[in-house]
Amino acid sequence: MTLDQLPIGQDARIVAVDWGVLVAEEAQRLRALGLDAGALVSVAHRGVFAGRDPLAITVGRMTVALRRVHARAMQVELAQVGPIPVGPA
């Protein structure tokens, strides 16, 4: 699934980004914000206007506004976030 399809509040990990569909400057800005493979993200809010842009994406403790076209370039998988098991397996 792509980041733009992720339900609000669901944690996911970015597994791949199609940097080729983005303008080089935009790709550089997204990388600088930490939106790259391996990042844990969630959708905090969707816009209310036509196209439901922008998306508010939480990355760590930061929230960034992201266009839907950029979120569509990011493949995500649902993250299993919870307590880490301790003790013998």
N, CA, C and O atoms as a Tinker XYZ file with bonds, in Angstrom:
   356  protein
     1  N      0.852000   -1.161000    0.000000    73     2
     2  CA     0.000000    0.000000    0.000000    64     1     3
     3  C      0.901000    1.227000    0.000000    63     2     4     5
     4  O      2.050000    1.161000    0.437000    81     3
     5  N      0.384000    2.335000   -0.485000    73     3     6
     6  CA     1.151000    3.572000   -0.478000    64     5     7
     7  C      0.738000    4.435000    0.713000    63     6     8     9
     8  O     -0.330000    4.241000    1.294000    81     7
     9  N      1.590000    5.379000    1.062000    73     7    10
    10  CA     1.356000    6.205000    2.248000    64     9    11
    11  C      0.045000    6.971000    2.176000    63    10    12    13
    12  O     -0.592000    7.188000    3.207000    81    11
    13  N     -0.373000    7.385000    0.993000    73    11    14
    14  CA    -1.639000    8.123000    0.872000    64    13    15
    15  C     -2.856000    7.255000    1.172000    63    14    16    17
    16  O     -3.939000    7.785000    1.417000    81    15
    17  N     -2.699000    5.927000    1.157000    73    15    18
    18  CA    -3.805000    5.003000    1.445000    64    17    19
    19  C     -3.861000    4.577000    2.904000    63    18    20    21
    20  O     -4.819000    3.929000    3.325000    81    19
    21  N     -2.854000    4.930000    3.669000    73    19    22
    22  CA    -2.771000    4.509000    5.065000    64    21    23
    23  C     -3.897000    5.139000    5.890000    63    22    24    25
    24  O     -4.112000    6.348000    5.800000    81    23
    25  N     -4.617000    4.356000    6.687000    73    23    26
    26  CA    -5.676000    4.916000    7.531000    64    25    27
    27  C     -5.093000    5.870000    8.586000    63    26    28    29
    28  O     -3.968000    5.685000    9.049000    81    27
    29  N     -5.857000    6.864000    8.944000    73    27    30
    30  CA    -5.434000    7.832000    9.966000    64    29    31
    31  C     -5.143000    7.096000   11.270000    63    30    32    33
    32  O     -5.934000    6.268000   11.724000    81    31
    33  N     -3.989000    7.414000   11.866000    73    31    34
    34  CA    -3.610000    6.857000   13.153000    64    33    35
    35  C     -2.894000    5.520000   13.106000    63    34    36    37
    36  O     -2.379000    5.067000   14.128000    81    35
    37  N     -2.847000    4.879000   11.951000    73    35    38
    38  CA    -2.181000    3.574000   11.811000    64    37    39
    39  C     -0.685000    3.785000   11.608000    63    38    40    41
    40  O     -0.278000    4.548000   10.732000    81    39
    41  N      0.132000    3.115000   12.410000    73    39    42
    42  CA     1.582000    3.200000   12.249000    64    41    43
    43  C      2.024000    2.318000   11.090000    63    42    44    45
    44  O      1.494000    1.227000   10.882000    81    43
    45  N      3.009000    2.816000   10.338000    73    43    46
    46  CA     3.558000    2.056000    9.221000    64    45    47
    47  C      5.031000    2.403000    9.064000    63    46    48    49
    48  O      5.512000    3.424000    9.556000    81    47
    49  N      5.725000    1.522000    8.367000    73    47    50
    50  CA     7.133000    1.750000    8.063000    64    49    51
    51  C      7.266000    1.918000    6.557000    63    50    52    53
    52  O      6.702000    1.139000    5.789000    81    51
    53  N      8.015000    2.936000    6.134000    73    51    54
    54  CA     8.272000    3.134000    4.709000    64    53    55
    55  C      9.246000    2.047000    4.265000    63    54    56    57
    56  O     10.334000    1.911000    4.825000    81    55
    57  N      8.845000    1.269000    3.249000    73    55    58
    58  CA     9.707000    0.189000    2.771000    64    57    59
    59  C     10.402000    0.546000    1.459000    63    58    60    61
    60  O     11.449000   -0.019000    1.144000    81    59
    61  N      9.836000    1.473000    0.694000    73    59    62
    62  CA    10.456000    1.886000   -0.567000    64    61    63
    63  C      9.888000    3.243000   -0.984000    63    62    64    65
    64  O      8.738000    3.575000   -0.695000    81    63
    65  N     10.726000    4.009000   -1.667000    73    63    66
    66  CA    10.290000    5.299000   -2.202000    64    65    67
    67  C     10.693000    5.345000   -3.671000    63    66    68    69
    68  O     11.839000    5.056000   -4.014000    81    67
    69  N      9.749000    5.709000   -4.536000    73    67    70
    70  CA    10.023000    5.858000   -5.964000    64    69    71
    71  C     10.490000    7.292000   -6.199000    63    70    72    73
    72  O      9.710000    8.153000   -6.606000    81    71
    73  N     11.779000    7.532000   -5.936000    73    71    74
    74  CA    12.324000    8.894000   -6.046000    64    73    75
    75  C     12.239000    9.420000   -7.474000    63    74    76    77
    76  O     12.234000   10.634000   -7.676000    81    75
    77  N     12.172000    8.539000   -8.466000    73    75    78
    78  CA    12.132000    8.960000   -9.862000    64    77    79
    79  C     10.888000    9.736000  -10.254000    63    78    80    81
    80  O     10.921000   10.484000  -11.231000    81    79
    81  N      9.796000    9.581000   -9.526000    73    79    82
    82  CA     8.565000   10.305000   -9.863000    64    81    83
    83  C      8.515000   11.691000   -9.224000    63    82    84    85
    84  O      7.589000   12.460000   -9.483000    81    83
    85  N      9.500000   12.012000   -8.396000    73    83    86
    86  CA     9.527000   13.296000   -7.702000    64    85    87
    87  C     10.582000   14.213000   -8.305000    63    86    88    89
    88  O     11.605000   13.752000   -8.811000    81    87
    89  N     10.324000   15.499000   -8.247000    73    87    90
    90  CA    11.317000   16.496000   -8.649000    64    89    91
    91  C     12.493000   16.392000   -7.682000    63    90    92    93
    92  O     12.294000   16.187000   -6.485000    81    91
    93  N     13.716000   16.533000   -8.194000    73    91    94
    94  CA    14.923000   16.334000   -7.377000    64    93    95
    95  C     14.920000   17.171000   -6.095000    63    94    96    97
    96  O     15.300000   16.671000   -5.037000    81    95
    97  N     14.502000   18.426000   -6.174000    73    95    98
    98  CA    14.483000   19.292000   -4.990000    64    97    99
    99  C     13.474000   18.803000   -3.957000    63    98   100   101
   100  O     13.723000   18.867000   -2.753000    81    99
   101  N     12.332000   18.313000   -4.439000    73    99   102
   102  CA    11.317000   17.778000   -3.530000    64   101   103
   103  C     11.824000   16.505000   -2.863000    63   102   104   105
   104  O     11.621000   16.313000   -1.664000    81   103
   105  N     12.469000   15.651000   -3.611000    73   103   106
   106  CA    13.020000   14.406000   -3.063000    64   105   107
   107  C     14.064000   14.721000   -1.996000    63   106   108   109
   108  O     14.102000   14.072000   -0.951000    81   107
   109  N     14.905000   15.708000   -2.257000    73   107   110
   110  CA    15.935000   16.091000   -1.290000    64   109   111
   111  C     15.300000   16.610000    0.005000    63   110   112   113
   112  O     15.761000   16.288000    1.099000    81   111
   113  N     14.237000   17.417000   -0.127000    73   111   114
   114  CA    13.554000   17.953000    1.052000    64   113   115
   115  C     12.912000   16.833000    1.866000    63   114   116   117
   116  O     12.982000   16.848000    3.095000    81   115
   117  N     12.289000   15.866000    1.201000    73   115   118
   118  CA    11.644000   14.759000    1.906000    64   117   119
   119  C     12.666000   13.905000    2.644000    63   118   120   121
   120  O     12.421000   13.467000    3.768000    81   119
   121  N     13.812000   13.670000    2.009000    73   119   122
   122  CA    14.879000   12.923000    2.686000    64   121   123
   123  C     15.377000   13.684000    3.910000    63   122   124   125
   124  O     15.620000   13.088000    4.959000    81   123
   125  N     15.528000   14.999000    3.778000    73   123   126
   126  CA    15.999000   15.822000    4.897000    64   125   127
   127  C     15.014000   15.787000    6.064000    63   126   128   129
   128  O     15.415000   15.931000    7.219000    81   127
   129  N     13.740000   15.597000    5.770000    73   127   130
   130  CA    12.719000   15.501000    6.815000    64   129   131
   131  C     12.623000   14.097000    7.412000    63   130   132   133
   132  O     11.854000   13.871000    8.346000    81   131
   133  N     13.397000   13.162000    6.878000    73   131   134
   134  CA    13.388000   11.804000    7.414000    64   133   135
   135  C     12.413000   10.874000    6.735000    63   134   136   137
   136  O     12.208000    9.753000    7.202000    81   135
   137  N     11.801000   11.308000    5.640000    73   135   138
   138  CA    10.845000   10.459000    4.920000    64   137   139
   139  C     11.594000    9.615000    3.896000    63   138   140   141
   140  O     11.658000    9.958000    2.716000    81   139
   141  N     12.152000    8.521000    4.362000    73   139   142
   142  CA    12.932000    7.617000    3.526000    64   141   143
   143  C     12.679000    6.190000    4.006000    63   142   144   145
   144  O     12.050000    5.981000    5.043000    81   143
   145  N     13.160000    5.233000    3.267000    73   143   146
   146  CA    12.960000    3.827000    3.639000    64   145   147
   147  C     13.422000    3.580000    5.069000    63   146   148   149
   148  O     14.499000    4.020000    5.474000    81   147
   149  N     12.590000    2.869000    5.828000    73   147   150
   150  CA    12.894000    2.545000    7.219000    64   149   151
   151  C     12.223000    3.458000    8.226000    63   150   152   153
   152  O     12.158000    3.119000    9.408000    81   151
   153  N     11.723000    4.605000    7.794000    73   151   154
   154  CA    11.107000    5.560000    8.722000    64   153   155
   155  C      9.738000    5.065000    9.190000    63   154   156   157
   156  O      8.960000    4.524000    8.404000    81   155
   157  N      9.460000    5.257000   10.466000    73   155   158
   158  CA     8.154000    4.935000   11.041000    64   157   159
   159  C      7.273000    6.171000   10.906000    63   158   160   161
   160  O      7.643000    7.249000   11.373000    81   159
   161  N      6.119000    6.026000   10.277000    73   159   162
   162  CA     5.239000    7.160000    9.985000    64   161   163
   163  C      3.790000    6.819000   10.316000    63   162   164   165
   164  O      3.432000    5.655000   10.496000    81   163
   165  N      2.971000    7.860000   10.391000    73   163   166
   166  CA     1.522000    7.673000   10.481000    64   165   167
   167  C      0.855000    8.909000    9.893000    63   166   168   169
   168  O      1.445000    9.988000    9.858000    81   167
   169  N     -0.381000    8.740000    9.432000    73   167   170
   170  CA    -1.161000    9.859000    8.914000    64   169   171
   171  C     -1.941000   10.444000   10.083000    63   170   172   173
   172  O     -2.750000    9.756000   10.706000    81   171
   173  N     -1.691000   11.726000   10.380000    73   171   174
   174  CA    -2.371000   12.385000   11.484000    64   173   175
   175  C     -3.667000   13.062000   11.028000    63   174   176   177
   176  O     -4.623000   13.166000   11.797000    81   175
   177  N     -3.693000   13.523000    9.767000    73   175   178
   178  CA    -4.849000   14.274000    9.283000    64   177   179
   179  C     -4.809000   14.333000    7.765000    63   178   180   181
   180  O     -3.737000   14.316000    7.161000    81   179
   181  N     -5.986000   14.401000    7.151000    73   179   182
   182  CA    -6.105000   14.611000    5.706000    64   181   183
   183  C     -6.807000   15.924000    5.476000    63   182   184   185
   184  O     -7.692000   16.310000    6.239000    81   183
   185  N     -6.404000   16.623000    4.407000    73   183   186
   186  CA    -7.052000   17.884000    4.054000    64   185   187
   187  C     -8.518000   17.674000    3.716000    63   186   188   189
   188  O     -8.955000   16.552000    3.457000    81   187
   189  N     -9.268000   18.760000    3.720000    73   187   190
   190  CA   -10.705000   18.663000    3.492000    64   189   191
   191  C    -11.117000   19.131000    2.104000    63   190   192   193
   192  O    -12.274000   18.967000    1.717000    81   191
   193  N    -10.186000   19.714000    1.349000    73   191   194
   194  CA   -10.529000   20.233000    0.034000    64   193   195
   195  C    -10.420000   19.140000   -1.017000    63   194   196   197
   196  O    -10.001000   18.022000   -0.721000    81   195
   197  N    -10.801000   19.471000   -2.245000    73   195   198
   198  CA   -10.757000   18.512000   -3.356000    64   197   199
   199  C     -9.388000   17.836000   -3.408000    63   198   200   201
   200  O     -8.358000   18.506000   -3.335000    81   199
   201  N     -9.379000   16.532000   -3.533000    73   199   202
   202  CA    -8.140000   15.779000   -3.552000    64   201   203
   203  C     -7.617000   15.453000   -2.168000    63   202   204   205
   204  O     -6.672000   14.676000   -2.026000    81   203
   205  N     -8.228000   16.046000   -1.137000    73   203   206
   206  CA    -7.874000   15.817000    0.272000    64   205   207
   207  C     -6.393000   16.057000    0.542000    63   206   208   209
   208  O     -5.745000   15.306000    1.270000    81   207
   209  N     -5.870000   17.132000   -0.069000    73   207   210
   210  CA    -4.493000   17.569000    0.165000    64   209   211
   211  C     -4.500000   18.704000    1.175000    63   210   212   213
   212  O     -5.500000   19.420000    1.243000    81   211
   213  N     -3.471000   18.914000    1.949000    73   211   214
   214  CA    -2.328000   18.028000    2.111000    64   213   215
   215  C     -2.603000   16.978000    3.179000    63   214   216   217
   216  O     -3.642000   17.001000    3.838000    81   215
   217  N     -1.660000   16.061000    3.339000    73   215   218
   218  CA    -1.704000   15.077000    4.418000    64   217   219
   219  C     -0.775000   15.567000    5.518000    63   218   220   221
   220  O      0.300000   16.094000    5.230000    81   219
   221  N     -1.171000   15.402000    6.762000    73   219   222
   222  CA    -0.280000   15.672000    7.889000    64   221   223
   223  C      0.307000   14.330000    8.296000    63   222   224   225
   224  O     -0.410000   13.442000    8.758000    81   223
   225  N      1.617000   14.188000    8.121000    73   223   226
   226  CA     2.316000   12.928000    8.381000    64   225   227
   227  C      3.192000   13.087000    9.613000    63   226   228   229
   228  O      3.960000   14.042000    9.717000    81   227
   229  N      3.076000   12.154000   10.539000    73   227   230
   230  CA     3.927000   12.152000   11.719000    64   229   231
   231  C      5.138000   11.268000   11.438000    63   230   232   233
   232  O      5.011000   10.106000   11.052000    81   231
   233  N      6.319000   11.858000   11.645000    73   231   234
   234  CA     7.596000   11.146000   11.484000    64   233   235
   235  C      8.344000   11.369000   12.787000    63   234   236   237
   236  O      8.812000   12.476000   13.053000    81   235
   237  N      8.460000   10.336000   13.593000    73   235   238
   238  CA     9.063000   10.516000   14.915000    64   237   239
   239  C      8.200000   11.463000   15.736000    63   238   240   241
   240  O      7.004000   11.225000   15.904000    81   239
   241  N      8.799000   12.539000   16.251000    73   239   242
   242  CA     8.039000   13.522000   17.037000    64   241   243
   243  C      7.652000   14.741000   16.206000    63   242   244   245
   244  O      7.159000   15.731000   16.746000    81   243
   245  N      7.874000   14.673000   14.898000    73   243   246
   246  CA     7.625000   15.794000   14.011000    64   245   247
   247  C      6.407000   15.508000   13.138000    63   246   248   249
   248  O      6.174000   14.365000   12.747000    81   247
   249  N      5.633000   16.546000   12.835000    73   247   250
   250  CA     4.516000   16.432000   11.909000    64   249   251
   251  C      4.813000   17.318000   10.710000    63   250   252   253
   252  O      5.127000   18.498000   10.862000    81   251
   253  N      4.711000   16.738000    9.508000    73   251   254
   254  CA     4.989000   17.481000    8.286000    64   253   255
   255  C      3.797000   17.404000    7.350000    63   254   256   257
   256  O      3.068000   16.412000    7.328000    81   255
   257  N      3.606000   18.477000    6.568000    73   255   258
   258  CA     2.567000   18.492000    5.545000    64   257   259
   259  C      3.153000   17.887000    4.280000    63   258   260   261
   260  O      4.266000   18.216000    3.870000    81   259
   261  N      2.386000   17.004000    3.674000    73   259   262
   262  CA     2.874000   16.277000    2.510000    64   261   263
   263  C      1.789000   16.236000    1.452000    63   262   264   265
   264  O      0.635000   15.936000    1.759000    81   263
   265  N      2.143000   16.532000    0.217000    73   263   266
   266  CA     1.170000   16.417000   -0.869000    64   265   267
   267  C      0.871000   14.945000   -1.122000    63   266   268   269
   268  O      1.719000   14.075000   -0.924000    81   267
   269  N     -0.344000   14.693000   -1.560000    73   267   270
   270  CA    -0.773000   13.321000   -1.836000    64   269   271
   271  C      0.110000   12.674000   -2.904000    63   270   272   273
   272  O      0.412000   11.485000   -2.802000    81   271
   273  N      0.530000   13.421000   -3.922000    73   271   274
   274  CA     1.373000   12.868000   -4.976000    64   273   275
   275  C      2.708000   12.377000   -4.398000    63   274   276   277
   276  O      3.257000   11.386000   -4.878000    81   275
   277  N      3.227000   13.051000   -3.388000    73   275   278
   278  CA     4.468000   12.608000   -2.747000    64   277   279
   279  C      4.212000   11.352000   -1.918000    63   278   280   281
   280  O      5.009000   10.414000   -1.947000    81   279
   281  N      3.109000   11.332000   -1.184000    73   279   282
   282  CA     2.773000   10.170000   -0.356000    64   281   283
   283  C      2.526000    8.940000   -1.227000    63   282   284   285
   284  O      2.794000    7.813000   -0.811000    81   283
   285  N      2.019000    9.162000   -2.428000    73   283   286
   286  CA     1.741000    8.052000   -3.345000    64   285   287
   287  C      3.038000    7.393000   -3.841000    63   286   288   289
   288  O      3.011000    6.249000   -4.295000    81   287
   289  N      4.154000    8.092000   -3.759000    73   287   290
   290  CA     5.444000    7.545000   -4.202000    64   289   291
   291  C      6.095000    6.672000   -3.131000    63   290   292   293
   292  O      7.139000    6.068000   -3.375000    81   291
   293  N      5.477000    6.600000   -1.933000    73   291   294
   294  CA     6.071000    5.871000   -0.813000    64   293   295
   295  C      5.285000    4.607000   -0.498000    63   294   296   297
   296  O      4.106000    4.672000   -0.150000    81   295
   297  N      5.940000    3.460000   -0.621000    73   295   298
   298  CA     5.341000    2.178000   -0.269000    64   297   299
   299  C      5.536000    1.948000    1.225000    63   298   300   301
   300  O      6.638000    2.121000    1.746000    81   299
   301  N      4.463000    1.559000    1.914000    73   299   302
   302  CA     4.544000    1.325000    3.354000    64   301   303
   303  C      3.997000   -0.054000    3.700000    63   302   304   305
   304  O      3.224000   -0.646000    2.946000    81   303
   305  N      4.415000   -0.544000    4.851000    73   303   306
   306  CA     3.821000   -1.760000    5.416000    64   305   307
   307  C      3.421000   -1.435000    6.844000    63   306   308   309
   308  O      4.090000   -0.663000    7.532000    81   307
   309  N      2.320000   -2.033000    7.280000    73   307   310
   310  CA     1.837000   -1.770000    8.628000    64   309   311
   311  C      2.890000   -2.169000    9.639000    63   310   312   313
   312  O      3.532000   -3.211000    9.505000    81   311
   313  N      3.064000   -1.342000   10.646000    73   311   314
   314  CA     4.079000   -1.590000   11.672000    64   313   315
   315  C      3.438000   -2.227000   12.881000    63   314   316   317
   316  O      2.321000   -1.877000   13.265000    81   315
   317  N      4.135000   -3.144000   13.467000    73   315   318
   318  CA     3.704000   -3.764000   14.717000    64   317   319
   319  C      4.401000   -3.006000   15.833000    63   318   320   321
   320  O      5.542000   -3.303000   16.185000    81   319
   321  N      3.707000   -2.032000   16.379000    73   319   322
   322  CA     4.285000   -1.231000   17.454000    64   321   323
   323  C      3.634000   -1.647000   18.748000    63   322   324   325
   324  O      2.408000   -1.665000   18.855000    81   323
   325  N      4.438000   -1.979000   19.725000    73   323   326
   326  CA     3.901000   -2.410000   20.997000    64   325   327
   327  C      5.036000   -2.831000   21.905000    63   326   328   329
   328  O      6.202000   -2.589000   21.594000    81   327
   329  N      4.715000   -3.453000   23.012000    73   327   330
   330  CA     5.772000   -3.875000   23.938000    64   329   331
   331  C      6.677000   -4.932000   23.309000    63   330   332   333
   332  O      6.226000   -5.817000   22.582000    81   331
   333  N      7.944000   -4.811000   23.609000    73   331   334
   334  CA     8.925000   -5.794000   23.122000    64   333   335
   335  C      8.932000   -6.958000   24.094000    63   334   336   337
   336  O      9.106000   -6.753000   25.296000    81   335
   337  N      8.743000   -8.195000   23.593000    73   335   338
   338  CA     8.733000   -9.351000   24.500000    64   337   339
   339  C     10.091000   -9.541000   25.156000    63   338   340   341
   340  O     11.133000   -9.335000   24.532000    81   339
   341  N     10.066000   -9.936000   26.425000    73   339   342
   342  CA    11.293000  -10.164000   27.174000    64   341   343
   343  C     11.272000  -11.590000   27.719000    63   342   344   345
   344  O     10.213000  -12.143000   28.017000    81   343
   345  N     12.441000  -12.160000   27.839000    73   343   346
   346  CA    12.512000  -13.498000   28.409000    64   345   347
   347  C     12.801000  -14.549000   27.361000    63   346   348   349
   348  O     13.004000  -14.232000   26.189000    81   347
   349  N     12.818000  -15.805000   27.787000    73   347   350
   350  CA    13.142000  -16.892000   26.854000    64   349   351
   351  C     12.064000  -17.050000   25.790000    63   350   352   353
   352  O     10.874000  -16.863000   26.046000    81   351
   353  N     12.506000  -17.391000   24.618000    73   351   354
   354  CA    11.567000  -17.558000   23.500000    64   353   355
   355  C     10.957000  -18.923000   23.468000    63   354   356
   356  O     10.148000  -19.217000   22.588000    81   355
